[in-house]
Amino acid sequence: MGSVVVQVRHPETGGFVRLAKGESPRPKQDRRYQARWREPSGKEKAKNFRAKADAEAFITRIEADKQRGNYVDPRVGDVLLSDFIESYLATVDHSDSRMDFYERATRLYILPALGDRRLGSLTPQDTRDLAASIEAPSMRYHTIKCLTAILARAVQDDILPKNPASGLGIKAPPRKEVRALELSEVEAITEAMVPRYKAMVTLLAWRGLRIGEACGLRVKDLDLMRGRLVVQRTASEVAGVLTEHSTKTRKARAIELPRPLVDLLAAHLAEFSDPTDPEAHVFPAAEGGGTRPNNFRSRCWRPACIAAGIPKDKLPAVHHLRHTAVALNIAAGVNPLAIKEMVGHANITTTLDTYGHLFPSLQTEGLDALASMMTPKEGTVVQFPAQEA
């Protein structure tokens, strides 16, 4: 069991010394209270307090943690959350887009509220208070998810016995309704788009690339002779710096191109890129280098949508072109598995969960054949597969 001992300041050395057995401190004598305990390994530890009640409460908590099997060296938990986040972000292996969000979430919400707190002092109520301070449901959910991931590392490193940000029931915001543009809208936006990016809008609308994937395309990724391209990287901005990294699923994927799109890309390369340079960007910026997705959204996409006659309160996002590509392929009768491969989803469940409502014929497909089997013509026998005994 732990104990609390009294120490007083030595009049000559100025340091604190333990009182002799049976000795009591004199009135107004400078003193401190030392909590002493043994770790589960048997190693003796000590921590000093100014108030006796604080030392006793500390020992009670330490012994309770040992009994529950949740013991963590309390001095390890003295690390500031701000310092731990800095270390976490410097070593974690996330995509650049996620790192960009983590940087914004910590800078705007987590650090102002909890950055000066010791890791060991954080409680589930602290996380609830942080969540309550964030008005936007999506930002609230993803910021708490970010904090949960950061503190999970602290648990993994034996700095915290459990994660004070997990299991709090903070729900994800409702999934936004997928909006697919009408073909007439796509044509109007493409017509209003600056010539440099007409081919990119067409590619996004018909083959479902993400805007970052299109900005990351190089000439070496195109095989126009065979009518295909390979998506193997994506471009994004982190702290204002344009970077390229692996795709969201960390896997490359091949996308087949219809003939009209092949011809359009060939003409685009000849005018705006360098088809002889394998490393040249397929969609370079006017000032050179790769196109920044954020610049494209604000300087090209939004003005083209407005010029196309779309009301400002209903302007689509660039990402809606990806939804449009899926809708167009569904309308063309493309198999869901092929669509899943085209858009690069990790599994077919994601495709069906996101776009299932756009497949009106999935349940009715084949019903005519089933009906004919149920009402066979006179003189015919329906053969069923043999059953094993």
N, C-alpha and C positions, 0 to 999 in steps of 0.2 A: 504493500500500500504506500501511496505517496505521503509526504509530510510537508509541513510549513515550519520553517525555522526563522528566528529573528536575528538580524544582523545590525550592528551599530557602527557608526563611523569612528575610527580610531583617532584620538586627538593628535597624535604625532604624525602618522603616515598619511592620514586623510582617507585611507581605504576603509572598506567595510569588513568587520570581523564578526564571527559568530560569538554570541554570548556563551559564557561558561555555564555548565549545567547548574540549574537552580538560580542563576543570576537573572535579574529583571532590568530592563532598560530604565534609565533615569528620565524624569519628566523633561520634555522638550529636547531630549537627545535625538539627533538625526538617525533615523533607522530605516530599514527596509525589510521586506518579507520575502524569503526565498522559498519557492516551491521546488521540492525535490521529488523525483520519481525515477522508476526504472522502466526502460523500454521493454517490449516483449523479448528482445534479444538478451536482456540482462544489463545493458549498458545504462549507467546512471546519468541522468540529465537534471538540469536546474534552470529556473527562470525567476527573475527578480520582479517584485511588485512594490509599489509604495503603500498600498492598502492591504491589510491582512485579509479582508473579505474577498478582494480580487484574487489573492493567492489561493485561498481555500476553494473558491469557485472554480479556479483553473484546475486544481488537483482533482476535484470532483469530476469535471468534464474529461480529464485525461483518463482517469480510472474507468469511467463509463465507456469511453471509446475502446479501451483495451478489452473490456468485457464483451463488447459487441463485435470485436474484430475489425474496428474501423480506425485503429490508431495510425496516425501519421505524425511524424516529428513536427511539432507546432512551429518550430523556428523556420522550417521550410515554407510553411504557409504564410510567412511574413513578407513574401515577395509581393511587390505592388502589381496589381492587375495590368497597369500600363506597361510595366517592364516585361511582364510575361507575354502580353500581346505582341510587343515588338519582337521578342524572341520567336514567338510562334509564327508570325508572318514572314520572318527571315528564313525559316526552315521548312515550312509546309509546302507540299507539292500539289497545288491546285492550278486549274487553268487560269490564264491571265484575266479572263472576264470575271471569274469568281473572286480572284484576288482583288480586282478593282472594286467589286462590291464590298468585300471585307474591309478594305481600306476606308471606303466611304462610311460604312455602318459603324466602324469603330471610332472614326474621327467625328462623326456628326452626333452619335447617340451614346455609344458604350463608354468611351473615355470621359466625356463631360459628366456623366452620371456616376460612374464607378471607377474611373481610372486611378484615383488616389487611394482606393481601398486595398487592403491586404487580402490576398487570395483566401487565407484561412478564415476571414471574417465575413465572406459573402454568404448570403442566405437565399432560400427560394423567394422570400418576400422582396429582396432586392431586385430579383429578376422580374417579379410581377410589377413592381413599381416602375421599372424601366419600360416594360411593355405598355403600361398604362400611359406613359408620357409620350408615346409615339402614336399620332393620330391615324396615319394611313395604314389600313389593315395589312396590305402587302408588305410594306416596309417594316411594320411591327413584327410580323411573322418571320420574315427573313433575317431581321436583326437578332431576334432571340435565337433563331436557328444558328446564326453565326456565333453568338456567345456560347451556345451549347457545345458547338464543335471546339471552340477554344478551350473551354473548361474541361471537356472530355480529355484533352491532352494533359491537363493538370492532374486528372485522376489517373491517367495512364502512367504518368511520371511519379506517382505516389506523393504528389504535393497536396492533393485533396482526397479525402476518403470517399466522397460521393459528389456528383455533379449538381450544384444548386440551381442549374438552369434547365434541367431535364424533367420531363414528366409533369409539367405544370398545366397541361391542357390548353395551351395557346393554339388555337385552330388555324389552319391555313385558310386564306381568303377563298371565297368561291371561285371556281375556274371561270375565267372570262369566256363569253361566247365566242366561238371561232367565227371570224368574219371573212368570207371569201368574196373578192371583188367580182362584179359582173365583167364579162369580157369587154363590153363597151367602155367600162371605166378604165380597164387596163389599156385599151387602145388610145383613149383620150389622154391618159397620163403619159404614155409613151410618146405620143405626138407632141406633147408640151415639154417633154424632157429635153435638156441640152443634148446635142448630138453625141457627145462623148459617152453618155450613159444610157442611150436608147437600147443598145444590145444587152446591157446588164439588166435593165428592167425586164426585158423580154425573157432572158434566161431565168431570172427569179420567178417570173409569173408562170412559166411553163415547166420548169424542172425542179423548183422547190429548194434551191440553195438558200442558206442563211446569208444575210448581207455580209457578215464577216468572212464567210467562206468565199463569196464572190470577190471581195476585196483582196483575199489572199491568193487568188489564182495566178499562176505563172504560165508562160507560154508552154513550158515543158509538161504542164498538166493536160494540155489539149492534144487529142489525136483526131484531127478533123478528117483524115483519110478514112478512118474507121468509124467516125461519127460518135465519139465518146470523149468524156473528160473524167479526170480523177480528182476528187476533193480530198486533200490530205493535210490541209492547214486552214487556219482561220485567223483573220486580222482583228485586233481590237486595240483600244487605247487604255493604257493604265497610267494614271497620274499625268495625262497629257502626252504620253509617249506611245507612238504606234509600234505595236509588237505583233509578231506572228508566232503561233503555237499550234499544237495538234488540235484536231477537231474535238467537238464536245464529247464524243464517245471514244476519243483517242484512237479511232480506226479510220483508215482511208476507205473511200467507196468510189466505185465507178458508176457513171451516169451516162446512159445512152442519149444521143441527141438526134432529133428528127431533122430531116434534110434541110428544111427552111432555116432552122437555127444554125446548122453548120455553115450555110452560105452567109448568114448574117454575121456570125463570129469571124469568118474569114475576111469579110469586108471591113469589119471593125478593127481587126488586128492590123490590116494594111494601112488604115488611116490614123489610128491612135496609139498603136503599140509597135513592137518590132518583132515580127514573126520569126526572124532569124536568130534572136537571142533567147535561149531557153529560160534564162532567169528574169526576163522582162515581165512586168505585171501585165496581165490581160486587160485590166481596167486601171490604168495609171491615172494619177491626178494631173490636172492641167499644169501644175507647177513642177511636176516630176515626182517620182517615188510612188508609193502605194496610196490608194485612196483611203482616207480616214472615214470609217462608217458614220461617225457623228457629223462630220462635215457634209457628207452626202445627204444625210437626213435633213439638216437645216438649210443647206444652200441649194440643193437640187430637188430632193423629193418633195418637200413641203411646197415650194413655189410651183412645181409642176402640177401638184394636186389641186392647188388653188386655181391655177390657170386652166385646168381641165373642168372647172365649174363645180367642184365638190365644196359644199359649205364648210366653213372653217371649224364649226363645232362637230363635224363628222369626218374630218380628215383621217384616212387610214394610215396605219403605221407601215413601214417598209415590210415588216414581218408578215403583214396580211398577204403579201404576194406569195409567200410560202403556202399559206392556207389556200390561196387561189389555185396554185399548181396542183395541190391534192384534189381540189374540187374538179378541176378540168380533167385530171386523169381518171377520176371516178366516173365522170360523165362519159369518158371515152371507153369505159369498160375495162380499165386496167385492173389486174388482180391486186387485192390488198397487200399481199406479200411483196409484189413488185413495187408498190408505192412505199412500203416500209423501207425497202432497200434504197429507193430513190432519195427519200428525205433523210435517211441515215438514223432512224430510230434504233435503239438498242434491242427492242423486241416488238413483236406484232401487237402486244397488249397496249403499248403506248399509242400506236397508230389507231387502233380501234377505239381506245378511250377518248382520244382527241377528236377523231373524225368519224366515229361510228355513226353519228346521226346523218352523215352525208351519204351513207350507203343504204338507200331506201330499199334495195332489192335483195339484201343479204338474207332476210328471212323468207322471202317469197320465191327466191331463185329455186328452180327445180320443182315447184309445186305442181306444174302441169304434168311433168313426168310422173310424179307420185300419184296424181289423180288418175292417170291412164292405167297405172299398175293396180289401183284399187278397183277400177271398173274395167276388167279385161273384156276383150271381145269374146263373143260366144265361140266356144270350142277351143279356147286357149287356156293354158294353165300357167299361173305365176310361179316361177321357180324361186325358192328361197335358199339361201346358203345353208349347206349341210351343217348340223349341229353336232359337236363332239359329245359322246356319251359321258 
